[in-house]
Structure formats: C-alpha cells, structure tokens
Amino acid sequence: MKIQWIAVAAVTVGISLSPLRSAAQGPQGAGAGEAARAAAPSYNPIDWLKKKPLTPTETLDANSNQSAKLTSRLQRQGLLTANANLKDTCETFRDLGACVAALHAGHNLGLDFNCLKSKVTGVQVGDDSSSCTSATDGNPMTLSKAIHALEPGVDAKTEANQAEKQSRDDLTEGLS
C-alpha cells in the first residue's frame, strides 16, 4: 500500500511540473534569442539600477520634433541626402551616437556609408558587397577598426575620435 502512494505522488509531481519544463524551453525560430532576453526577468540588482541605452529607433521615436531637428541638421551638413530618413539609416546600430559618428566618418573620409555601416554593425547592408573592400563576417567592429579596414592609409583612431566628437556635438544640439 505504501508503494502505491509513493507511485501516485511521483505521478502527480511529474504531471504538475511538465508545463514548467515546456515553458523553460523558451521561444523557437527566428528572433527567438531576442524574445527570450526580453521575456526573461533579471535577478541581478545591478541590472535594476542600470539603464540600458535606447536604440536609435527608440531615441528618435521619443520625440519626433527633436528627430526632425537632428535630421535637418545632418542634411544641412551633407551627411544625409534630402530624402533620407535618419530612423531607417540608423536602424541596425546599437545607439544613435554610433550611427551619427559613422555618418561623420564616412563623410570626412569619403567612405561609402553602407560599407562602414556593415563593418560597424556586423550586418551586411545592401546586396552589392563588391563595392566594399571586404565583406563583413557578421562580427561588429569598432569605428576605428572599420575605418582602418576600409582606408588603411589614414590614422583611423584619430578619425574615429573626431567623428565621435562631431556626433556628440550634433546630438547635443539636435536633441536639446
């Protein structure tokens, strides 16, 4: 009789825990990693205090007036064409500052922005990668390494620092 009760208890526990097992597997398919990270709560207290940087899309969506002001400023400087949308241009970057810095670096050095964008983000932009000196391997690079890969003859670190300073200036003026 005691063995029967143990068997019934084991079956009951097994049945009650089976939904947890399938839920722990998380989402499947394309975009599953992002969905799993977004759904998983963080139990690290430092993560509760630390603010995550906004993506360019979130930054530009936060205030459309400031977004238009920044876009207009970049168009006047010749970094964006008249019909370009800054939100679409910067969608694969980790933050808006990195995108604007890449725009400045490309403009300052006469580099193809799509090649520079591919190197910095690790995401191949456009179908024609033959115009770039080397295609991205899927790993993002720092701006200075991307500049060096596309234009080995320049002081990439100095150019990257200059572009990042110009980016900070634009963001201070454009989003204030």
MDAnalysis code that builds the backbone (N, CA, C; Angstrom):
import MDAnalysis as mda
import numpy as np

u = mda.Universe.empty(528, n_residues=176, atom_resindex=np.repeat(np.arange(176), 3), trajectory=True)
u.add_TopologyAttr("name", ["N", "CA", "C"] * 176)
u.add_TopologyAttr("resid", np.arange(1, 177))
u.add_TopologyAttr("resname", ["MET", "LYS", "ILE", "GLN", "TRP", "ILE", "ALA", "VAL", "ALA", "ALA", "VAL", "THR", "VAL", "GLY", "ILE", "SER", "LEU", "SER", "PRO", "LEU", "ARG", "SER", "ALA", "ALA", "GLN", "GLY", "PRO", "GLN", "GLY", "ALA", "GLY", "ALA", "GLY", "GLU", "ALA", "ALA", "ARG", "ALA", "ALA", "ALA", "PRO", "SER", "TYR", "ASN", "PRO", "ILE", "ASP", "TRP", "LEU", "LYS", "LYS", "LYS", "PRO", "LEU", "THR", "PRO", "THR", "GLU", "THR", "LEU", "ASP", "ALA", "ASN", "SER", "ASN", "GLN", "SER", "ALA", "LYS", "LEU", "THR", "SER", "ARG", "LEU", "GLN", "ARG", "GLN", "GLY", "LEU", "LEU", "THR", "ALA", "ASN", "ALA", "ASN", "LEU", "LYS", "ASP", "THR", "CYS", "GLU", "THR", "PHE", "ARG", "ASP", "LEU", "GLY", "ALA", "CYS", "VAL", "ALA", "ALA", "LEU", "HIS", "ALA", "GLY", "HIS", "ASN", "LEU", "GLY", "LEU", "ASP", "PHE", "ASN", "CYS", "LEU", "LYS", "SER", "LYS", "VAL", "THR", "GLY", "VAL", "GLN", "VAL", "GLY", "ASP", "ASP", "SER", "SER", "SER", "CYS", "THR", "SER", "ALA", "THR", "ASP", "GLY", "ASN", "PRO", "MET", "THR", "LEU", "SER", "LYS", "ALA", "ILE", "HIS", "ALA", "LEU", "GLU", "PRO", "GLY", "VAL", "ASP", "ALA", "LYS", "THR", "GLU", "ALA", "ASN", "GLN", "ALA", "GLU", "LYS", "GLN", "SER", "ARG", "ASP", "ASP", "LEU", "THR", "GLU", "GLY", "LEU", "SER"])
u.atoms.positions = np.array([
    [0.813, -1.186, 0.000],
    [0.000, 0.000, 0.000],
    [0.870, 1.269, 0.000],
    [1.969, 1.242, 0.758],
    [2.871, 2.382, 0.821],
    [3.502, 2.657, -0.541],
    [3.837, 1.617, -1.299],
    [4.439, 1.751, -2.621],
    [3.445, 2.402, -3.584],
    [2.183, 2.076, -3.474],
    [1.169, 2.674, -4.329],
    [1.062, 4.182, -4.094],
    [1.097, 4.598, -2.837],
    [1.024, 6.024, -2.521],
    [2.238, 6.778, -3.049],
    [3.403, 6.141, -2.964],
    [4.620, 6.765, -3.490],
    [4.511, 6.916, -5.007],
    [3.985, 5.900, -5.671],
    [3.821, 5.955, -7.129],
    [2.827, 7.046, -7.516],
    [1.709, 7.155, -6.786],
    [0.705, 8.182, -7.068],
    [1.316, 9.576, -6.858],
    [2.102, 9.750, -5.792],
    [2.739, 11.048, -5.517],
    [3.745, 11.403, -6.618],
    [4.507, 10.427, -7.086],
    [5.502, 10.674, -8.135],
    [4.815, 11.069, -9.443],
    [3.719, 10.400, -9.780],
    [2.985, 10.721, -10.997],
    [2.369, 12.123, -10.873],
    [1.832, 12.458, -9.726],
    [1.228, 13.769, -9.504],
    [2.271, 14.887, -9.642],
    [3.432, 14.696, -9.049],
    [4.502, 15.695, -9.153],
    [4.963, 15.809, -10.600],
    [5.119, 14.681, -11.278],
    [5.546, 14.706, -12.680],
    [4.568, 15.436, -13.571],
    [3.285, 15.221, -13.364],
    [2.265, 15.888, -14.175],
    [2.229, 17.379, -13.875],
    [2.359, 17.747, -12.612],
    [2.275, 19.171, -12.263],
    [3.501, 19.963, -12.729],
    [4.645, 19.314, -12.876],
    [5.853, 20.005, -13.313],
    [6.054, 19.990, -14.828],
    [5.302, 19.210, -15.566],
    [5.504, 19.120, -17.012],
    [5.259, 20.443, -17.745],
    [4.289, 21.289, -17.376],
    [4.169, 22.584, -18.066],
    [5.382, 23.493, -17.836],
    [6.006, 23.395, -16.679],
    [7.190, 24.213, -16.412],
    [8.334, 23.839, -17.332],
    [8.461, 22.556, -17.612],
    [9.545, 22.093, -18.476],
    [9.386, 22.673, -19.880],
    [8.186, 22.670, -20.415],
    [7.993, 23.201, -21.768],
    [8.124, 24.722, -21.783],
    [7.733, 25.399, -20.715],
    [7.879, 26.854, -20.668],
    [9.338, 27.258, -20.546],
    [10.138, 26.440, -19.922],
    [11.550, 26.768, -19.735],
    [12.328, 26.683, -21.035],
    [11.766, 26.023, -22.033],
    [12.461, 25.892, -23.299],
    [12.481, 27.198, -24.068],
    [11.555, 28.088, -23.798],
    [11.565, 29.402, -24.422],
    [11.064, 29.383, -25.847],
    [11.102, 30.548, -26.485],
    [10.614, 30.660, -27.856],
    [11.547, 29.988, -28.852],
    [11.011, 29.640, -29.985],
    [11.771, 28.951, -31.018],
    [11.705, 29.765, -32.298],
    [12.675, 29.571, -33.198],
    [12.625, 30.184, -34.519],
    [13.381, 31.491, -34.609],
    [13.137, 32.206, -35.703],
    [13.831, 33.468, -35.969],
    [13.458, 34.496, -34.924],
    [14.440, 35.172, -34.371],
    [14.213, 36.180, -33.354],
    [13.995, 35.619, -31.973],
    [14.226, 34.325, -31.798],
    [13.969, 33.684, -30.520],
    [14.902, 34.193, -29.431],
    [16.142, 34.461, -29.779],
    [17.096, 34.935, -28.782],
    [16.673, 36.274, -28.209],
    [16.248, 37.171, -29.081],
    [15.792, 38.493, -28.637],
    [14.536, 38.362, -27.784],
    [13.610, 37.499, -28.189],
    [12.379, 37.315, -27.432],
    [12.660, 36.711, -26.068],
    [13.599, 35.781, -26.000],
    [13.944, 35.149, -24.731],
    [14.586, 36.153, -23.787],
    [15.478, 36.996, -24.319],
    [16.118, 38.002, -23.464],
    [15.098, 39.026, -22.973],
    [14.141, 39.373, -23.839],
    [13.148, 40.369, -23.461],
    [12.185, 39.817, -22.418],
    [11.893, 38.526, -22.483],
    [10.925, 37.920, -21.590],
    [11.539, 37.504, -20.259],
    [12.826, 37.230, -20.240],
    [13.468, 36.723, -19.033],
    [13.726, 37.865, -18.050],
    [13.215, 37.721, -16.813],
    [13.496, 38.764, -15.826],
    [14.938, 38.650, -15.332],
    [15.512, 39.758, -14.977],
    [16.864, 39.767, -14.450],
    [16.800, 39.790, -12.931],
    [17.532, 38.903, -12.303],
    [17.565, 38.851, -10.855],
    [18.818, 39.512, -10.296],
    [19.580, 40.160, -11.155],
    [20.783, 40.864, -10.746],
    [20.390, 42.282, -10.344],
    [20.637, 42.674, -9.084],
    [20.223, 44.012, -8.634],
    [20.894, 45.148, -9.405],
    [22.084, 44.922, -9.940],
    [22.753, 45.967, -10.703],
    [21.971, 46.263, -11.977],
    [21.377, 45.231, -12.582],
    [20.564, 45.443, -13.779],
    [19.329, 46.279, -13.478],
    [18.846, 46.246, -12.237],
    [17.672, 47.033, -11.878],
    [18.002, 48.515, -11.852],
    [19.241, 48.850, -11.482],
    [19.650, 50.239, -11.367],
    [20.196, 50.800, -12.666],
    [20.812, 49.937, -13.466],
    [21.484, 50.363, -14.683],
    [20.466, 50.568, -15.803],
    [20.539, 51.741, -16.434],
    [19.661, 51.996, -17.577],
    [20.330, 51.484, -18.834],
    [19.567, 50.797, -19.636],
    [20.067, 50.336, -20.925],
    [19.938, 51.481, -21.925],
    [20.938, 51.636, -22.826],
    [20.822, 52.720, -23.800],
    [19.679, 52.450, -24.772],
    [19.035, 53.518, -25.168],
    [17.949, 53.394, -26.130],
    [18.519, 53.114, -27.515],
    [17.813, 52.318, -28.278],
    [18.204, 52.087, -29.664],
    [17.913, 53.359, -30.444],
    [18.509, 53.520, -31.634],
    [18.218, 54.715, -32.428],
    [16.735, 54.902, -32.694],
    [16.035, 53.814, -32.955],
    [14.603, 53.897, -33.227],
    [13.864, 54.428, -32.007],
    [14.201, 53.914, -30.810],
    [13.547, 54.384, -29.588],
    [13.880, 55.845, -29.312],
    [15.129, 56.219, -29.544],
    [15.552, 57.598, -29.318],
    [14.812, 58.542, -30.242],
    [14.730, 58.186, -31.519],
    [14.076, 59.065, -32.491],
    [12.562, 59.068, -32.337],
    [11.990, 57.943, -31.881],
    [10.549, 57.885, -31.663],
    [10.132, 58.679, -30.422],
    [11.063, 58.854, -29.471],
    [10.723, 59.515, -28.217],
    [10.225, 60.935, -28.437],
    [10.799, 61.639, -29.376],
    [10.362, 62.998, -29.656],
    [10.548, 63.278, -31.142],
    [9.464, 63.295, -31.863],
    [9.550, 63.458, -33.317],
    [10.057, 64.850, -33.706],
    [9.794, 65.867, -32.880],
    [10.276, 67.213, -33.161],
    [11.805, 67.249, -33.106],
    [12.388, 66.628, -32.090],
    [13.840, 66.568, -31.970],
    [14.435, 65.718, -33.086],
    [13.740, 64.663, -33.456],
    [14.197, 63.804, -34.552],
    [14.264, 64.593, -35.855],
    [13.235, 65.391, -36.119],
    [13.218, 66.211, -37.338],
    [14.327, 67.253, -37.300],
    [14.567, 67.820, -36.124],
    [15.618, 68.828, -35.965],
    [16.996, 68.219, -36.236],
    [17.249, 67.022, -35.699],
    [18.529, 66.353, -35.912],
    [18.680, 65.937, -37.378],
    [17.642, 65.400, -37.971],
    [17.681, 65.016, -39.384],
    [17.990, 66.224, -40.256],
    [17.321, 67.334, -39.990],
    [17.555, 68.559, -40.755],
    [18.998, 69.033, -40.595],
    [19.522, 68.960, -39.385],
    [20.909, 69.376, -39.125],
    [21.893, 68.515, -39.915],
    [21.663, 67.209, -39.930],
    [22.563, 66.297, -40.647],
    [22.440, 66.481, -42.159],
    [21.248, 66.817, -42.636],
    [21.076, 67.079, -44.068],
    [21.788, 68.366, -44.479],
    [21.741, 69.392, -43.639],
    [22.441, 70.647, -43.936],
    [23.958, 70.433, -43.996],
    [24.467, 69.524, -43.190],
    [25.904, 69.236, -43.175],
    [26.323, 68.344, -44.337],
    [25.352, 67.802, -45.052],
    [25.657, 66.935, -46.186],
    [25.876, 65.481, -45.793],
    [25.499, 65.118, -44.570],
    [25.666, 63.735, -44.117],
    [24.515, 62.851, -44.579],
    [23.359, 63.432, -44.745],
    [22.179, 62.710, -45.226],
    [21.665, 63.411, -46.480],
    [21.136, 62.615, -47.399],
    [20.516, 63.199, -48.581],
    [19.184, 63.834, -48.189],
    [18.632, 64.646, -49.061],
    [17.403, 65.380, -48.761],
    [16.227, 64.451, -48.460],
    [16.196, 63.289, -49.093],
    [15.065, 62.376, -48.886],
    [15.376, 61.255, -47.896],
    [16.529, 61.296, -47.246],
    [16.914, 60.224, -46.326],
    [16.160, 60.342, -45.009],
    [15.876, 59.194, -44.427],
    [15.200, 59.112, -43.141],
    [16.234, 58.626, -42.124],
    [16.527, 59.413, -41.109],
    [17.544, 59.062, -40.117],
    [17.186, 57.785, -39.374],
    [15.918, 57.583, -39.114],
    [15.459, 56.378, -38.403],
    [15.796, 55.117, -39.204],
    [15.554, 55.140, -40.503],
    [15.871, 53.990, -41.352],
    [17.380, 53.836, -41.535],
    [18.083, 54.952, -41.638],
    [19.526, 54.916, -41.825],
    [20.220, 54.275, -40.631],
    [19.710, 54.517, -39.435],
    [20.375, 54.082, -38.202],
    [19.779, 52.828, -37.573],
    [18.878, 52.139, -38.250],
    [18.148, 51.051, -37.601],
    [19.012, 49.893, -37.113],
    [20.146, 49.588, -37.726],
    [20.941, 48.436, -37.291],
    [22.025, 48.802, -36.281],
    [22.173, 50.069, -35.949],
    [23.183, 50.491, -34.980],
    [22.697, 50.260, -33.555],
    [23.657, 50.108, -32.648],
    [23.313, 49.875, -31.245],
    [22.798, 51.137, -30.572],
    [23.312, 52.289, -30.979],
    [22.797, 53.549, -30.445],
    [22.939, 54.655, -31.487],
    [22.240, 55.727, -31.246],
    [22.182, 56.827, -32.209],
    [23.537, 57.505, -32.368],
    [24.301, 57.620, -31.274],
    [25.614, 58.248, -31.341],
    [26.561, 57.515, -32.272],
    [26.528, 56.181, -32.237],
    [27.388, 55.381, -33.115],
    [27.007, 55.586, -34.578],
    [25.734, 55.716, -34.847],
    [25.272, 55.931, -36.225],
    [25.722, 57.291, -36.741],
    [25.535, 58.327, -35.931],
    [25.915, 59.670, -36.370],
    [27.437, 59.758, -36.520],
    [28.179, 59.085, -35.635],
    [29.644, 59.061, -35.764],
    [30.063, 58.380, -37.064],
    [29.399, 57.294, -37.428],
    [29.713, 56.610, -38.687],
    [29.367, 57.501, -39.882],
    [28.273, 58.240, -39.789],
    [27.930, 59.189, -40.853],
    [29.034, 60.238, -41.008],
    [29.513, 60.761, -39.893],
    [30.583, 61.762, -39.944],
    [31.870, 61.161, -40.505],
    [32.246, 59.986, -40.038],
    [33.485, 59.362, -40.505],
    [33.418, 59.097, -42.005],
    [32.304, 58.583, -42.472],
    [32.151, 58.332, -43.900],
    [32.238, 59.618, -44.712],
    [31.618, 60.678, -44.215],
    [31.637, 61.962, -44.915],
    [33.036, 62.570, -44.888],
    [33.698, 62.540, -43.727],
    [35.028, 63.145, -43.585],
    [36.065, 62.470, -44.481],
    [35.959, 61.145, -44.618],
    [36.975, 60.389, -45.361],
    [36.536, 60.013, -46.770],
    [35.307, 60.309, -47.109],
    [34.803, 59.942, -48.434],
    [34.563, 58.446, -48.572],
    [34.199, 57.791, -47.473],
    [33.936, 56.345, -47.488],
    [32.462, 56.083, -47.786],
    [32.205, 54.931, -48.377],
    [30.825, 54.509, -48.618],
    [30.182, 54.196, -47.265],
    [29.100, 54.895, -46.924],
    [28.463, 54.716, -45.627],
    [27.960, 53.294, -45.429],
    [27.422, 52.655, -46.489],
    [26.904, 51.299, -46.343],
    [28.018, 50.307, -45.992],
    [29.203, 50.489, -46.557],
    [30.339, 49.629, -46.206],
    [30.737, 49.843, -44.751],
    [30.802, 51.092, -44.343],
    [31.159, 51.419, -42.968],
    [30.102, 50.895, -41.997],
    [28.854, 51.057, -42.367],
    [27.739, 50.564, -41.542],
    [27.810, 49.044, -41.393],
    [28.128, 48.344, -42.485],
    [28.244, 46.884, -42.439],
    [29.351, 46.452, -41.487],
    [30.471, 47.151, -41.531],
    [31.602, 46.803, -40.668],
    [31.289, 47.071, -39.193],
    [30.700, 48.234, -38.916],
    [30.459, 48.625, -37.524],
    [29.350, 47.790, -36.885],
    [28.307, 47.479, -37.627],
    [27.176, 46.733, -37.056],
    [27.317, 45.229, -37.197],
    [28.119, 44.774, -38.159],
    [28.229, 43.337, -38.409],
    [27.100, 42.798, -39.256],
    [26.241, 43.677, -39.739],
    [25.097, 43.290, -40.565],
    [25.369, 43.774, -41.979],
    [25.374, 42.853, -42.942],
    [25.641, 43.219, -44.330],
    [24.511, 44.094, -44.845],
    [24.862, 45.267, -45.332],
    [23.880, 46.229, -45.826],
    [23.885, 46.200, -47.337],
    [22.719, 46.084, -47.928],
    [22.599, 46.097, -49.386],
    [23.025, 44.776, -50.002],
    [22.705, 44.619, -51.261],
    [23.020, 43.387, -51.982],
    [24.406, 43.419, -52.598],
    [24.910, 44.594, -52.900],
    [26.177, 44.716, -53.599],
    [27.318, 44.940, -52.613],
    [27.960, 43.845, -52.165],
    [29.079, 43.965, -51.234],
    [30.398, 44.052, -51.989],
    [30.355, 44.006, -53.334],
    [31.588, 44.068, -54.115],
    [32.226, 45.452, -54.067],
    [31.438, 46.476, -53.768],
    [31.998, 47.816, -53.679],
    [32.820, 48.009, -52.412],
    [32.587, 47.192, -51.402],
    [33.362, 47.256, -50.160],
    [34.645, 46.457, -50.346],
    [35.711, 46.866, -49.636],
    [36.988, 46.175, -49.792],
    [36.925, 44.745, -49.273],
    [36.148, 44.523, -48.229],
    [35.935, 43.161, -47.745],
    [34.573, 43.099, -47.081],
    [33.903, 41.998, -47.283],
    [32.571, 41.843, -46.717],
    [32.685, 41.581, -45.217],
    [31.626, 41.894, -44.499],
    [31.619, 41.654, -43.064],
    [31.442, 40.168, -42.788],
    [32.062, 39.706, -41.719],
    [31.925, 38.302, -41.338],
    [30.844, 38.118, -40.283],
    [30.045, 39.137, -40.043],
    [28.971, 39.051, -39.068],
    [29.369, 39.556, -37.691],
    [30.647, 39.886, -37.497],
    [31.097, 40.404, -36.214],
    [31.256, 41.916, -36.308],
    [30.612, 42.654, -35.400],
    [30.761, 44.102, -35.440],
    [32.174, 44.532, -35.052],
    [32.603, 45.661, -35.592],
    [33.917, 46.237, -35.302],
    [33.731, 47.591, -34.641],
    [34.787, 48.060, -34.010],
    [34.772, 49.437, -33.543],
    [34.875, 50.334, -34.761],
    [34.527, 51.590, -34.580],
    [34.580, 52.530, -35.697],
    [36.000, 52.671, -36.217],
    [36.981, 52.727, -35.333],
    [38.367, 52.899, -35.792],
    [38.853, 51.680, -36.575],
    [38.472, 50.481, -36.158],
    [38.871, 49.281, -36.908],
    [38.180, 49.233, -38.268],
    [36.928, 49.661, -38.317],
    [36.199, 49.689, -39.584],
    [36.827, 50.697, -40.541],
    [37.214, 51.857, -40.011],
    [37.876, 52.862, -40.852],
    [39.187, 52.308, -41.377],
    [39.951, 51.653, -40.500],
    [41.237, 51.091, -40.921],
    [41.049, 50.007, -41.990],
    [39.990, 49.193, -41.856],
    [39.735, 48.136, -42.839],
    [39.387, 48.717, -44.206],
    [38.683, 49.845, -44.218],
    [38.262, 50.445, -45.476],
    [39.281, 51.423, -46.051],
    [40.067, 52.042, -45.181],
    [41.046, 53.045, -45.621],
    [42.317, 52.889, -44.774],
    [43.162, 51.902, -45.116],
    [44.336, 51.601, -44.276],
    [45.357, 52.728, -44.169],
    [45.363, 53.669, -45.074],
    [46.390, 54.707, -45.080],
    [46.152, 55.859, -44.117],
    [44.979, 55.947, -43.468],
    [44.690, 57.078, -42.586],
    [44.894, 56.689, -41.126],
    [45.014, 57.683, -40.259],
    [45.092, 57.447, -38.817],
    [43.664, 57.190, -38.325],
    [43.287, 55.933, -38.294],
    [41.901, 55.547, -38.029],
    [41.446, 55.965, -36.638],
    [42.312, 55.870, -35.654],
    [41.928, 56.216, -34.289],
    [41.597, 57.703, -34.175],
    [42.424, 58.542, -34.773],
    [42.179, 59.985, -34.748],
    [40.891, 60.328, -35.489],
    [40.691, 59.707, -36.647],
    [39.474, 59.967, -37.424],
    [38.227, 59.509, -36.678],
    [38.308, 58.357, -36.003],
    [37.164, 57.861, -35.238],
    [36.863, 58.796, -34.068],
    [37.902, 59.260, -33.380],
    [37.696, 60.192, -32.275],
    [37.065, 61.501, -32.760],
    [37.526, 61.992, -33.893],
    [36.964, 63.224, -34.451],
    [35.488, 63.025, -34.811],
    [35.176, 61.894, -35.443],
    [33.783, 61.615, -35.823],
    [32.893, 61.472, -34.588],
    [33.420, 60.845, -33.527],
    [32.632, 60.685, -32.302],
    [32.406, 62.028, -31.621],
    [33.383, 62.922, -31.672],
    [33.211, 64.269, -31.109],
    [32.156, 65.036, -31.906],
    [32.218, 64.943, -33.232],
    [31.218, 65.611, -34.068],
    [29.826, 65.051, -33.783],
    [29.758, 63.749, -33.549],
    [28.482, 63.106, -33.238],
    [27.925, 63.628, -31.916],
    [28.761, 63.707, -30.900],
    [28.309, 64.231, -29.600],
    [27.810, 65.673, -29.747],
    [28.542, 66.473, -30.531],
    [28.113, 67.853, -30.755],
    [26.758, 67.916, -31.447],
    [26.577, 67.092, -32.471],
    [25.298, 67.074, -33.198],
    [24.157, 66.626, -32.284],
    [24.401, 65.609, -31.478],
    [23.339, 65.096, -30.605],
    [23.001, 66.110, -29.513],
    [24.010, 66.813, -29.038],
    [23.760, 67.843, -28.026],
    [22.901, 68.961, -28.613],
    [23.231, 69.371, -29.816],
    [22.476, 70.445, -30.473],
    [21.138, 69.958, -31.012],
    [21.148, 68.770, -31.625],
    [19.944, 68.281, -32.300],
    [18.881, 67.744, -31.381],
    [19.274, 67.204, -30.225],
    [18.284, 66.618, -29.320],
    [18.047, 67.477, -28.092],
    [18.571, 68.683, -28.065],
    [18.336, 69.547, -26.895],
    [17.210, 70.524, -27.152],
])
